[in-house]
Amino acid sequence: MRRLAITCALLLAACGADPAPPPLAGLDLAPCAGWTGGVPDTEQRLMRAAAAERAGRLCANAKLVAVGEGAGSRE
C-alpha cells in the first residue's frame, strides 16, 4: 500500500506547468529580407517593392512577438 501511495504522489508531482519555451538563442534572429533594389521607377516595381517590404515587416514582427513571449515567460 505504501508503494502505491508513493507512486501516486510522484505521478501527481510530475504533473506541473508546461516546460519553458526555448531560449532566445534558439530563435532565428537573422535579419528579414525587404526591398533591396533601387528606387522603384515603374508601377510594377513599386508594387514589388511594397510587397517585399510588407513581407519583411511581417517577418520582423513575428520575430519580435516570439522574443516578447520568451521574455514575458521569465518574469
All heavy atoms as TSV, in Angstrom:
chain	resi	resn	atom	element	x	y	z
A	1	MET	N	N	0.835	-1.197	0.000
A	1	MET	CA	C	0.000	0.000	0.000
A	1	MET	C	C	0.874	1.253	0.000
A	1	MET	O	O	0.531	2.247	-0.610
A	1	MET	CB	C	-0.917	-0.051	1.231
A	1	MET	CG	C	-1.872	1.065	1.327
A	1	MET	SD	S	-3.062	0.926	-0.037
A	1	MET	CE	C	-4.062	2.294	0.277
A	2	ARG	N	N	1.996	1.171	0.703
A	2	ARG	CA	C	2.884	2.327	0.803
A	2	ARG	C	C	3.470	2.664	-0.574
A	2	ARG	O	O	3.603	3.824	-0.937
A	2	ARG	CB	C	3.982	2.047	1.810
A	2	ARG	CG	C	4.909	3.229	1.988
A	2	ARG	CD	C	5.928	2.967	3.045
A	2	ARG	NE	N	5.367	3.381	4.321
A	2	ARG	CZ	C	5.934	3.199	5.485
A	2	ARG	NH1	N	7.076	2.542	5.552
A	2	ARG	NH2	N	5.394	3.626	6.581
A	3	ARG	N	N	3.814	1.616	-1.367
A	3	ARG	CA	C	4.373	1.861	-2.700
A	3	ARG	C	C	3.354	2.557	-3.596
A	3	ARG	O	O	3.706	3.409	-4.393
A	3	ARG	CB	C	4.807	0.563	-3.347
A	3	ARG	CG	C	6.046	-0.010	-2.752
A	3	ARG	CD	C	6.469	-1.231	-3.505
A	3	ARG	NE	N	7.551	-1.901	-2.823
A	3	ARG	CZ	C	8.057	-3.047	-3.177
A	3	ARG	NH1	N	7.563	-3.678	-4.224
A	3	ARG	NH2	N	9.039	-3.586	-2.517
A	4	LEU	N	N	2.098	2.178	-3.483
A	4	LEU	CA	C	1.055	2.795	-4.276
A	4	LEU	C	C	0.915	4.273	-3.928
A	4	LEU	O	O	0.796	5.120	-4.823
A	4	LEU	CB	C	-0.280	2.075	-4.062
A	4	LEU	CG	C	-1.452	2.635	-4.855
A	4	LEU	CD1	C	-1.212	2.504	-6.342
A	4	LEU	CD2	C	-2.733	1.935	-4.455
A	5	ALA	N	N	0.963	4.597	-2.652
A	5	ALA	CA	C	0.854	5.997	-2.235
A	5	ALA	C	C	2.045	6.814	-2.734
A	5	ALA	O	O	1.885	7.949	-3.204
A	5	ALA	CB	C	0.749	6.090	-0.716
A	6	ILE	N	N	3.253	6.234	-2.662
A	6	ILE	CA	C	4.444	6.935	-3.137
A	6	ILE	C	C	4.386	7.122	-4.651
A	6	ILE	O	O	4.682	8.194	-5.183
A	6	ILE	CB	C	5.724	6.174	-2.720
A	6	ILE	CG1	C	5.895	6.242	-1.208
A	6	ILE	CG2	C	6.953	6.745	-3.425
A	6	ILE	CD1	C	7.024	5.381	-0.679
A	7	THR	N	N	3.945	6.096	-5.370
A	7	THR	CA	C	3.830	6.181	-6.824
A	7	THR	C	C	2.814	7.242	-7.222
A	7	THR	O	O	3.051	8.037	-8.135
A	7	THR	CB	C	3.432	4.814	-7.410
A	7	THR	OG1	O	4.381	3.841	-7.000
A	7	THR	CG2	C	3.381	4.864	-8.914
A	8	CYS	N	N	1.687	7.282	-6.563
A	8	CYS	CA	C	0.672	8.287	-6.864
A	8	CYS	C	C	1.191	9.688	-6.566
A	8	CYS	O	O	0.950	10.625	-7.338
A	8	CYS	CB	C	-0.602	8.012	-6.064
A	8	CYS	SG	S	-1.494	6.563	-6.638
A	9	ALA	N	N	1.910	9.847	-5.462
A	9	ALA	CA	C	2.466	11.152	-5.129
A	9	ALA	C	C	3.483	11.595	-6.171
A	9	ALA	O	O	3.519	12.764	-6.569
A	9	ALA	CB	C	3.107	11.108	-3.743
A	10	LEU	N	N	4.314	10.680	-6.658
A	10	LEU	CA	C	5.296	11.022	-7.690
A	10	LEU	C	C	4.624	11.384	-9.007
A	10	LEU	O	O	5.049	12.314	-9.708
A	10	LEU	CB	C	6.282	9.864	-7.885
A	10	LEU	CG	C	7.272	9.628	-6.747
A	10	LEU	CD1	C	8.085	8.370	-7.010
A	10	LEU	CD2	C	8.177	10.831	-6.578
A	11	LEU	N	N	3.567	10.653	-9.361
A	11	LEU	CA	C	2.854	10.971	-10.595
A	11	LEU	C	C	2.180	12.337	-10.509
A	11	LEU	O	O	2.176	13.107	-11.477
A	11	LEU	CB	C	1.830	9.887	-10.907
A	11	LEU	CG	C	2.395	8.564	-11.409
A	11	LEU	CD1	C	1.280	7.535	-11.543
A	11	LEU	CD2	C	3.102	8.758	-12.735
A	12	LEU	N	N	1.609	12.654	-9.377
A	12	LEU	CA	C	0.987	13.967	-9.216
A	12	LEU	C	C	2.019	15.085	-9.225
A	12	LEU	O	O	1.773	16.170	-9.739
A	12	LEU	CB	C	0.168	14.008	-7.927
A	12	LEU	CG	C	-1.149	13.252	-7.961
A	12	LEU	CD1	C	-1.799	13.266	-6.577
A	12	LEU	CD2	C	-2.079	13.823	-8.998
A	13	ALA	N	N	3.186	14.820	-8.661
A	13	ALA	CA	C	4.242	15.837	-8.655
A	13	ALA	C	C	4.777	16.080	-10.061
A	13	ALA	O	O	5.230	17.174	-10.389
A	13	ALA	CB	C	5.371	15.418	-7.730
A	14	ALA	N	N	4.723	15.061	-10.910
A	14	ALA	CA	C	5.216	15.208	-12.279
A	14	ALA	C	C	4.267	16.036	-13.133
A	14	ALA	O	O	4.660	16.572	-14.165
A	14	ALA	CB	C	5.422	13.834	-12.900
A	15	CYS	N	N	3.017	16.143	-12.723
A	15	CYS	CA	C	2.052	16.949	-13.472
A	15	CYS	C	C	2.194	18.402	-13.037
A	15	CYS	O	O	1.664	18.803	-12.011
A	15	CYS	CB	C	0.624	16.470	-13.211
A	15	CYS	SG	S	0.337	14.789	-13.742
A	16	GLY	N	N	2.935	19.159	-13.799
A	16	GLY	CA	C	3.156	20.550	-13.437
A	16	GLY	C	C	2.906	21.457	-14.615
A	16	GLY	O	O	2.213	21.104	-15.571
A	17	ALA	N	N	3.496	22.618	-14.545
A	17	ALA	CA	C	3.358	23.596	-15.617
A	17	ALA	C	C	4.075	23.103	-16.866
A	17	ALA	O	O	4.943	22.227	-16.816
A	17	ALA	CB	C	3.946	24.932	-15.171
A	18	ASP	N	N	3.711	23.681	-17.995
A	18	ASP	CA	C	4.373	23.342	-19.252
A	18	ASP	C	C	5.841	23.726	-19.172
A	18	ASP	O	O	6.212	24.673	-18.479
A	18	ASP	CB	C	3.710	24.087	-20.413
A	18	ASP	CG	C	2.304	23.588	-20.671
A	18	ASP	OD1	O	2.029	22.415	-20.338
A	18	ASP	OD2	O	1.496	24.360	-21.201
A	19	PRO	N	N	6.680	23.017	-19.894
A	19	PRO	CA	C	8.099	23.368	-19.880
A	19	PRO	C	C	8.323	24.760	-20.464
A	19	PRO	O	O	7.503	25.277	-21.224
A	19	PRO	CB	C	8.749	22.302	-20.749
A	19	PRO	CG	C	7.652	21.684	-21.519
A	19	PRO	CD	C	6.394	21.883	-20.736
A	20	ALA	N	N	9.427	25.364	-20.094
A	20	ALA	CA	C	9.740	26.722	-20.547
A	20	ALA	C	C	9.929	26.741	-22.055
A	20	ALA	O	O	10.357	25.754	-22.652
A	20	ALA	CB	C	11.009	27.205	-19.851
A	21	PRO	N	N	9.599	27.856	-22.694
A	21	PRO	CA	C	9.823	27.963	-24.136
A	21	PRO	C	C	11.320	27.933	-24.431
A	21	PRO	O	O	12.135	28.148	-23.524
A	21	PRO	CB	C	9.203	29.316	-24.493
A	21	PRO	CG	C	9.156	30.070	-23.228
A	21	PRO	CD	C	9.028	29.063	-22.130
A	22	PRO	N	N	11.680	27.696	-25.675
A	22	PRO	CA	C	13.102	27.631	-25.993
A	22	PRO	C	C	13.786	28.964	-25.699
A	22	PRO	O	O	13.162	30.025	-25.774
A	22	PRO	CB	C	13.131	27.326	-27.493
A	22	PRO	CG	C	11.803	27.729	-27.997
A	22	PRO	CD	C	10.846	27.551	-26.854
A	23	PRO	N	N	15.053	28.924	-25.334
A	23	PRO	CA	C	15.750	30.180	-25.046
A	23	PRO	C	C	15.846	31.043	-26.296
A	23	PRO	O	O	15.697	30.563	-27.415
A	23	PRO	CB	C	17.134	29.720	-24.578
A	23	PRO	CG	C	17.286	28.353	-25.131
A	23	PRO	CD	C	15.902	27.767	-25.206
A	24	LEU	N	N	16.082	32.323	-26.093
A	24	LEU	CA	C	16.139	33.246	-27.221
A	24	LEU	C	C	17.247	32.889	-28.197
A	24	LEU	O	O	17.167	33.213	-29.375
A	24	LEU	CB	C	16.339	34.682	-26.718
A	24	LEU	CG	C	15.182	35.255	-25.910
A	24	LEU	CD1	C	15.494	36.662	-25.468
A	24	LEU	CD2	C	13.903	35.242	-26.719
A	25	ALA	N	N	18.277	32.220	-27.735
A	25	ALA	CA	C	19.362	31.835	-28.632
A	25	ALA	C	C	18.866	30.835	-29.673
A	25	ALA	O	O	19.442	30.731	-30.749
A	25	ALA	CB	C	20.511	31.238	-27.833
A	26	GLY	N	N	17.810	30.120	-29.381
A	26	GLY	CA	C	17.269	29.149	-30.318
A	26	GLY	C	C	16.415	29.766	-31.407
A	26	GLY	O	O	16.063	29.097	-32.366
A	27	LEU	N	N	16.072	31.025	-31.271
A	27	LEU	CA	C	15.242	31.688	-32.277
A	27	LEU	C	C	16.076	32.124	-33.465
A	27	LEU	O	O	17.264	32.402	-33.345
A	27	LEU	CB	C	14.556	32.918	-31.669
A	27	LEU	CG	C	13.529	32.633	-30.587
A	27	LEU	CD1	C	13.039	33.937	-29.992
A	27	LEU	CD2	C	12.367	31.866	-31.157
A	28	ASP	N	N	15.433	32.218	-34.585
A	28	ASP	CA	C	16.100	32.706	-35.793
A	28	ASP	C	C	16.115	34.230	-35.738
A	28	ASP	O	O	15.102	34.879	-35.939
A	28	ASP	CB	C	15.346	32.224	-37.034
A	28	ASP	CG	C	15.941	32.764	-38.313
A	28	ASP	OD1	O	17.130	33.126	-38.311
A	28	ASP	OD2	O	15.210	32.813	-39.321
A	29	LEU	N	N	17.265	34.796	-35.411
A	29	LEU	CA	C	17.374	36.243	-35.287
A	29	LEU	C	C	18.092	36.875	-36.479
A	29	LEU	O	O	18.592	37.989	-36.387
A	29	LEU	CB	C	18.084	36.605	-33.981
A	29	LEU	CG	C	17.350	36.152	-32.720
A	29	LEU	CD1	C	18.141	36.525	-31.483
A	29	LEU	CD2	C	15.959	36.745	-32.653
A	30	ALA	N	N	18.129	36.166	-37.594
A	30	ALA	CA	C	18.724	36.731	-38.801
A	30	ALA	C	C	17.814	37.842	-39.318
A	30	ALA	O	O	16.593	37.799	-39.140
A	30	ALA	CB	C	18.880	35.646	-39.858
A	31	PRO	N	N	18.381	38.857	-39.941
A	31	PRO	CA	C	17.541	39.942	-40.458
A	31	PRO	C	C	16.570	39.444	-41.525
A	31	PRO	O	O	16.885	38.524	-42.275
A	31	PRO	CB	C	18.539	40.935	-41.053
A	31	PRO	CG	C	19.891	40.393	-40.856
A	31	PRO	CD	C	19.791	39.067	-40.184
A	32	CYS	N	N	15.418	40.050	-41.564
A	32	CYS	CA	C	14.414	39.701	-42.570
A	32	CYS	C	C	14.692	40.483	-43.853
A	32	CYS	O	O	15.110	41.633	-43.814
A	32	CYS	CB	C	13.023	40.039	-42.051
A	32	CYS	SG	S	12.551	39.094	-40.611
A	33	ALA	N	N	14.447	39.828	-44.952
A	33	ALA	CA	C	14.696	40.470	-46.247
A	33	ALA	C	C	13.581	41.454	-46.574
A	33	ALA	O	O	12.414	41.217	-46.297
A	33	ALA	CB	C	14.789	39.407	-47.329
A	34	GLY	N	N	13.945	42.552	-47.149
A	34	GLY	CA	C	12.995	43.546	-47.633
A	34	GLY	C	C	13.355	43.905	-49.059
A	34	GLY	O	O	14.007	43.139	-49.765
A	35	TRP	N	N	12.965	45.064	-49.493
A	35	TRP	CA	C	13.287	45.515	-50.850
A	35	TRP	C	C	14.750	45.916	-50.887
A	35	TRP	O	O	15.200	46.773	-50.122
A	35	TRP	CB	C	12.398	46.696	-51.228
A	35	TRP	CG	C	12.700	47.265	-52.572
A	35	TRP	CD1	C	13.292	48.456	-52.831
A	35	TRP	CD2	C	12.415	46.681	-53.839
A	35	TRP	NE1	N	13.391	48.650	-54.164
A	35	TRP	CE2	C	12.860	47.571	-54.827
A	35	TRP	CE3	C	11.831	45.484	-54.241
A	35	TRP	CZ2	C	12.738	47.309	-56.189
A	35	TRP	CZ3	C	11.710	45.235	-55.597
A	35	TRP	CH2	C	12.157	46.128	-56.554
A	36	THR	N	N	15.506	45.276	-51.759
A	36	THR	CA	C	16.932	45.565	-51.864
A	36	THR	C	C	17.277	46.279	-53.168
A	36	THR	O	O	18.427	46.619	-53.388
A	36	THR	CB	C	17.763	44.268	-51.773
A	36	THR	OG1	O	17.316	43.368	-52.789
A	36	THR	CG2	C	17.595	43.618	-50.406
A	37	GLY	N	N	16.294	46.467	-54.008
A	37	GLY	CA	C	16.534	47.155	-55.273
A	37	GLY	C	C	16.626	48.659	-55.070
A	37	GLY	O	O	16.526	49.179	-53.963
A	38	GLY	N	N	16.810	49.355	-56.152
A	38	GLY	CA	C	16.887	50.816	-56.092
A	38	GLY	C	C	15.508	51.428	-55.941
A	38	GLY	O	O	14.521	50.758	-55.609
A	39	VAL	N	N	15.451	52.712	-56.194
A	39	VAL	CA	C	14.176	53.425	-56.116
A	39	VAL	C	C	13.283	52.945	-57.262
A	39	VAL	O	O	13.692	52.963	-58.418
A	39	VAL	CB	C	14.408	54.951	-56.226
A	39	VAL	CG1	C	13.094	55.700	-56.216
A	39	VAL	CG2	C	15.303	55.427	-55.102
A	40	PRO	N	N	12.066	52.472	-56.928
A	40	PRO	CA	C	11.174	51.986	-57.987
A	40	PRO	C	C	10.807	53.112	-58.951
A	40	PRO	O	O	10.426	54.203	-58.538
A	40	PRO	CB	C	9.945	51.492	-57.238
A	40	PRO	CG	C	10.336	51.407	-55.816
A	40	PRO	CD	C	11.484	52.312	-55.613
A	41	ASP	N	N	10.940	52.836	-60.245
A	41	ASP	CA	C	10.631	53.865	-61.244
A	41	ASP	C	C	9.402	53.531	-62.079
A	41	ASP	O	O	8.933	54.355	-62.843
A	41	ASP	CB	C	11.839	54.090	-62.155
A	41	ASP	CG	C	12.335	52.810	-62.794
A	41	ASP	OD1	O	11.815	51.737	-62.453
A	41	ASP	OD2	O	13.255	52.884	-63.634
A	42	THR	N	N	8.866	52.344	-61.908
A	42	THR	CA	C	7.634	51.990	-62.601
A	42	THR	C	C	6.620	51.507	-61.576
A	42	THR	O	O	6.964	51.193	-60.435
A	42	THR	CB	C	7.877	50.865	-63.635
A	42	THR	OG1	O	8.272	49.682	-62.948
A	42	THR	CG2	C	8.940	51.259	-64.658
A	43	GLU	N	N	5.384	51.442	-62.017
A	43	GLU	CA	C	4.323	50.984	-61.112
A	43	GLU	C	C	4.529	49.523	-60.723
A	43	GLU	O	O	4.307	49.145	-59.568
A	43	GLU	CB	C	2.963	51.167	-61.783
A	43	GLU	CG	C	1.800	50.862	-60.860
A	43	GLU	CD	C	0.454	51.148	-61.502
A	43	GLU	OE1	O	0.411	51.817	-62.546
A	43	GLU	OE2	O	-0.539	50.681	-60.935
A	44	GLN	N	N	5.005	48.706	-61.649
A	44	GLN	CA	C	5.242	47.294	-61.353
A	44	GLN	C	C	6.340	47.140	-60.298
A	44	GLN	O	O	6.202	46.366	-59.365
A	44	GLN	CB	C	5.647	46.561	-62.628
A	44	GLN	CG	C	5.842	45.076	-62.415
A	44	GLN	CD	C	6.248	44.349	-63.689
A	44	GLN	OE1	O	6.568	44.978	-64.692
A	44	GLN	NE2	N	6.213	43.032	-63.643
A	45	ARG	N	N	7.413	47.884	-60.428
A	45	ARG	CA	C	8.491	47.818	-59.437
A	45	ARG	C	C	8.038	48.368	-58.090
A	45	ARG	O	O	8.466	47.893	-57.042
A	45	ARG	CB	C	9.718	48.569	-59.925
A	45	ARG	CG	C	10.449	47.841	-61.011
A	45	ARG	CD	C	11.742	48.521	-61.339
A	45	ARG	NE	N	12.412	47.809	-62.409
A	45	ARG	CZ	C	13.517	48.220	-62.987
A	45	ARG	NH1	N	14.073	49.352	-62.599
A	45	ARG	NH2	N	14.069	47.520	-63.936
A	46	LEU	N	N	7.180	49.376	-58.116
A	46	LEU	CA	C	6.646	49.918	-56.870
A	46	LEU	C	C	5.817	48.863	-56.140
A	46	LEU	O	O	5.919	48.711	-54.917
A	46	LEU	CB	C	5.807	51.168	-57.147
A	46	LEU	CG	C	5.180	51.824	-55.924
A	46	LEU	CD1	C	6.260	52.362	-55.004
A	46	LEU	CD2	C	4.241	52.936	-56.341
A	47	MET	N	N	5.000	48.109	-56.878
A	47	MET	CA	C	4.195	47.057	-56.267
A	47	MET	C	C	5.093	45.946	-55.716
A	47	MET	O	O	4.849	45.423	-54.630
A	47	MET	CB	C	3.204	46.468	-57.281
A	47	MET	CG	C	2.095	47.416	-57.665
A	47	MET	SD	S	1.095	47.778	-56.227
A	47	MET	CE	C	1.095	49.541	-56.277
A	48	ARG	N	N	6.134	45.596	-56.454
A	48	ARG	CA	C	7.068	44.575	-55.965
A	48	ARG	C	C	7.787	45.053	-54.704
A	48	ARG	O	O	7.985	44.290	-53.763
A	48	ARG	CB	C	8.090	44.226	-57.044
A	48	ARG	CG	C	7.534	43.381	-58.141
A	48	ARG	CD	C	8.617	42.986	-59.104
A	48	ARG	NE	N	8.067	42.217	-60.203
A	48	ARG	CZ	C	8.750	41.871	-61.267
A	48	ARG	NH1	N	10.014	42.228	-61.395
A	48	ARG	NH2	N	8.186	41.175	-62.218
A	49	ALA	N	N	8.184	46.332	-54.701
A	49	ALA	CA	C	8.868	46.876	-53.527
A	49	ALA	C	C	7.937	46.891	-52.321
A	49	ALA	O	O	8.341	46.538	-51.206
A	49	ALA	CB	C	9.374	48.290	-53.819
A	50	ALA	N	N	6.696	47.273	-52.542
A	50	ALA	CA	C	5.732	47.306	-51.439
A	50	ALA	C	C	5.481	45.899	-50.898
A	50	ALA	O	O	5.412	45.693	-49.679
A	50	ALA	CB	C	4.419	47.940	-51.908
A	51	ALA	N	N	5.370	44.916	-51.789
A	51	ALA	CA	C	5.148	43.537	-51.345
A	51	ALA	C	C	6.357	43.004	-50.588
A	51	ALA	O	O	6.218	42.317	-49.562
A	51	ALA	CB	C	4.829	42.647	-52.547
A	52	ALA	N	N	7.561	43.322	-51.064
A	52	ALA	CA	C	8.774	42.859	-50.390
A	52	ALA	C	C	8.911	43.514	-49.018
A	52	ALA	O	O	9.284	42.856	-48.042
A	52	ALA	CB	C	10.001	43.165	-51.241
A	53	GLU	N	N	8.614	44.784	-48.911
A	53	GLU	CA	C	8.684	45.471	-47.626
A	53	GLU	C	C	7.643	44.922	-46.657
A	53	GLU	O	O	7.911	44.744	-45.470
A	53	GLU	CB	C	8.489	46.976	-47.798
A	53	GLU	CG	C	9.709	47.672	-48.358
A	53	GLU	CD	C	10.910	47.538	-47.432
A	53	GLU	OE1	O	10.780	47.765	-46.214
A	53	GLU	OE2	O	11.982	47.189	-47.941
A	54	ARG	N	N	6.449	44.630	-47.152
A	54	ARG	CA	C	5.402	44.069	-46.294
A	54	ARG	C	C	5.832	42.703	-45.763
A	54	ARG	O	O	5.676	42.410	-44.577
A	54	ARG	CB	C	4.093	43.949	-47.064
A	54	ARG	CG	C	2.955	43.403	-46.218
A	54	ARG	CD	C	1.641	43.382	-47.006
A	54	ARG	NE	N	0.539	43.000	-46.160
A	54	ARG	CZ	C	0.171	41.740	-45.922
A	54	ARG	NH1	N	0.833	40.756	-46.468
A	54	ARG	NH2	N	-0.854	41.477	-45.137
A	55	ALA	N	N	6.381	41.865	-46.649
A	55	ALA	CA	C	6.838	40.535	-46.217
A	55	ALA	C	C	7.947	40.657	-45.175
A	55	ALA	O	O	7.968	39.921	-44.181
A	55	ALA	CB	C	7.315	39.725	-47.418
A	56	GLY	N	N	8.856	41.587	-45.380
A	56	GLY	CA	C	9.935	41.786	-44.424
A	56	GLY	C	C	9.430	42.273	-43.082
A	56	GLY	O	O	9.892	41.833	-42.024
A	57	ARG	N	N	8.470	43.173	-43.090
A	57	ARG	CA	C	7.913	43.680	-41.833
A	57	ARG	C	C	7.119	42.614	-41.088
A	57	ARG	O	O	7.179	42.525	-39.861
A	57	ARG	CB	C	7.033	44.902	-42.085
A	57	ARG	CG	C	7.852	46.119	-42.443
A	57	ARG	CD	C	6.969	47.278	-42.827
A	57	ARG	NE	N	7.773	48.339	-43.379
A	57	ARG	CZ	C	7.832	49.557	-42.885
A	57	ARG	NH1	N	7.108	49.866	-41.839
A	57	ARG	NH2	N	8.587	50.468	-43.450
A	58	LEU	N	N	6.365	41.799	-41.820
A	58	LEU	CA	C	5.627	40.706	-41.170
A	58	LEU	C	C	6.593	39.709	-40.538
A	58	LEU	O	O	6.360	39.227	-39.427
A	58	LEU	CB	C	4.722	40.006	-42.180
A	58	LEU	CG	C	3.501	40.792	-42.643
A	58	LEU	CD1	C	2.771	40.034	-43.754
A	58	LEU	CD2	C	2.565	41.071	-41.487
A	59	CYS	N	N	7.687	39.417	-41.240
A	59	CYS	CA	C	8.704	38.510	-40.708
A	59	CYS	C	C	9.314	39.095	-39.433
A	59	CYS	O	O	9.440	38.405	-38.423
A	59	CYS	CB	C	9.776	38.288	-41.770
A	59	CYS	SG	S	11.242	37.422	-41.201
A	60	ALA	N	N	9.676	40.378	-39.478
A	60	ALA	CA	C	10.281	41.018	-38.303
A	60	ALA	C	C	9.302	41.089	-37.138
A	60	ALA	O	O	9.677	40.855	-35.986
A	60	ALA	CB	C	10.769	42.417	-38.677
A	61	ASN	N	N	8.051	41.398	-37.417
A	61	ASN	CA	C	7.050	41.471	-36.349
A	61	ASN	C	C	6.830	40.106	-35.705
A	61	ASN	O	O	6.656	40.010	-34.488
A	61	ASN	CB	C	5.733	42.027	-36.889
A	61	ASN	CG	C	5.812	43.508	-37.157
A	61	ASN	OD1	O	6.687	44.197	-36.652
A	61	ASN	ND2	N	4.906	44.004	-37.984
A	62	ALA	N	N	6.838	39.051	-36.510
A	62	ALA	CA	C	6.677	37.701	-35.953
A	62	ALA	C	C	7.839	37.363	-35.025
A	62	ALA	O	O	7.650	36.754	-33.971
A	62	ALA	CB	C	6.573	36.678	-37.076
A	63	LYS	N	N	9.037	37.781	-35.395
A	63	LYS	CA	C	10.202	37.516	-34.545
A	63	LYS	C	C	10.130	38.335	-33.260
A	63	LYS	O	O	10.493	37.850	-32.192
A	63	LYS	CB	C	11.487	37.819	-35.306
A	63	LYS	CG	C	11.759	36.808	-36.393
A	63	LYS	CD	C	13.032	37.120	-37.136
A	63	LYS	CE	C	13.250	36.111	-38.243
A	63	LYS	NZ	N	14.503	36.331	-38.945
A	64	LEU	N	N	9.647	39.571	-33.354
A	64	LEU	CA	C	9.501	40.391	-32.151
A	64	LEU	C	C	8.480	39.792	-31.194
A	64	LEU	O	O	8.670	39.814	-29.976
A	64	LEU	CB	C	9.096	41.816	-32.519
A	64	LEU	CG	C	10.186	42.687	-33.120
A	64	LEU	CD1	C	9.618	44.028	-33.575
A	64	LEU	CD2	C	11.308	42.907	-32.125
A	65	VAL	N	N	7.405	39.256	-31.728
A	65	VAL	CA	C	6.395	38.608	-30.891
A	65	VAL	C	C	7.011	37.407	-30.185
A	65	VAL	O	O	6.787	37.184	-28.995
A	65	VAL	CB	C	5.162	38.223	-31.724
A	65	VAL	CG1	C	4.255	37.274	-30.961
A	65	VAL	CG2	C	4.400	39.454	-32.144
A	66	ALA	N	N	7.796	36.627	-30.924
A	66	ALA	CA	C	8.433	35.453	-30.323
A	66	ALA	C	C	9.400	35.850	-29.230
A	66	ALA	O	O	9.470	35.226	-28.167
A	66	ALA	CB	C	9.151	34.635	-31.392
A	67	VAL	N	N	10.143	36.929	-29.436
A	67	VAL	CA	C	11.080	37.396	-28.424
A	67	VAL	C	C	10.321	37.922	-27.212
A	67	VAL	O	O	10.670	37.658	-26.078
A	67	VAL	CB	C	12.012	38.492	-29.010
A	67	VAL	CG1	C	12.787	39.184	-27.909
A	67	VAL	CG2	C	12.965	37.872	-30.015
A	68	GLY	N	N	9.219	38.649	-27.454
A	68	GLY	CA	C	8.400	39.166	-26.353
A	68	GLY	C	C	7.782	38.050	-25.539
A	68	GLY	O	O	7.712	38.142	-24.309
A	69	GLU	N	N	7.344	36.986	-26.184
A	69	GLU	CA	C	6.770	35.856	-25.454
A	69	GLU	C	C	7.842	35.143	-24.643
A	69	GLU	O	O	7.597	34.708	-23.532
A	69	GLU	CB	C	6.112	34.879	-26.419
A	69	GLU	CG	C	4.818	35.386	-27.005
A	69	GLU	CD	C	4.235	34.454	-28.042
A	69	GLU	OE1	O	4.880	33.439	-28.375
A	69	GLU	OE2	O	3.139	34.740	-28.531
A	70	GLY	N	N	9.035	35.055	-25.197
A	70	GLY	CA	C	10.131	34.411	-24.480
A	70	GLY	C	C	10.550	35.206	-23.262
A	70	GLY	O	O	10.829	34.670	-22.207
A	71	ALA	N	N	10.565	36.537	-23.387
A	71	ALA	CA	C	10.939	37.388	-22.263
A	71	ALA	C	C	9.825	37.471	-21.233
A	71	ALA	O	O	10.072	37.538	-20.034
A	71	ALA	CB	C	11.300	38.787	-22.763
A	72	GLY	N	N	8.586	37.432	-21.681
A	72	GLY	CA	C	7.454	37.540	-20.764
A	72	GLY	C	C	7.293	36.324	-19.876
A	72	GLY	O	O	6.808	36.419	-18.766
A	73	SER	N	N	7.721	35.173	-20.341
A	73	SER	CA	C	7.551	33.965	-19.536
A	73	SER	C	C	8.600	33.842	-18.441
A	73	SER	O	O	8.473	33.031	-17.553
A	73	SER	CB	C	7.622	32.735	-20.445
A	73	SER	OG	O	8.904	32.619	-21.017
A	74	ARG	N	N	9.648	34.649	-18.499
A	74	ARG	CA	C	10.702	34.560	-17.496
A	74	ARG	C	C	10.411	35.420	-16.265
A	74	ARG	O	O	11.090	35.328	-15.284
A	74	ARG	CB	C	12.027	35.029	-18.103
A	74	ARG	CG	C	12.503	34.083	-19.173
A	74	ARG	CD	C	13.824	34.532	-19.699
A	74	ARG	NE	N	14.210	33.645	-20.790
A	74	ARG	CZ	C	15.099	33.947	-21.683
A	74	ARG	NH1	N	15.697	35.104	-21.664
A	74	ARG	NH2	N	15.390	33.103	-22.633
A	75	GLU	N	N	9.437	36.271	-16.358
A	75	GLU	CA	C	9.152	37.174	-15.235
A	75	GLU	C	C	8.414	36.471	-14.144
A	75	GLU	O	O	7.790	35.509	-14.245
A	75	GLU	CB	C	8.341	38.367	-15.735
A	75	GLU	CG	C	9.155	39.227	-16.689
A	75	GLU	CD	C	8.315	40.358	-17.266
A	75	GLU	OE1	O	7.108	40.442	-16.957
A	75	GLU	OE2	O	8.856	41.134	-18.024
